[in-house]
Amino acid sequence: MLAGWCGSELIADMARWALKASWSLFVANQGLPTW
């Protein structure tokens, strides 16, 4: 992570990462297409 980010940008980036990770796990568990 880059130094100098403000808190809101960091939180937003972490939220996007968490959403992507959780969706990837969901797809892996369900066998759904990865679009």
C-alpha positions in Angstrom: 0.0 0.0 0.0 1.2 3.5 -0.8 2.2 5.9 1.9 0.3 9.2 1.8 -3.1 7.9 1.0 -5.9 9.5 3.0 -8.1 7.3 5.1 -11.1 7.3 2.9 -9.2 6.2 -0.2 -7.6 3.4 1.8 -10.9 2.3 3.1 -12.4 2.3 -0.4 -9.5 0.3 -1.8 -9.8 -2.2 1.0 -13.5 -2.5 0.4 -12.9 -3.2 -3.3 -10.3 -5.8 -2.5 -12.5 -7.5 0.0 -15.4 -7.5 -2.4 -13.3 -9.0 -5.2 -11.8 -11.6 -2.9 -15.2 -12.6 -1.5 -16.7 -12.9 -5.0 -13.7 -15.0 -6.1 -14.3 -17.4 -3.2 -18.0 -17.5 -3.9 -17.4 -18.3 -7.5 -14.8 -21.0 -6.6 -17.3 -22.6 -4.1 -20.3 -22.4 -6.4 -18.6 -23.1 -9.8 -20.2 -20.1 -11.4 -18.7 -18.2 -14.4 -16.1 -15.7 -13.5 -17.5 -12.7 -15.2 
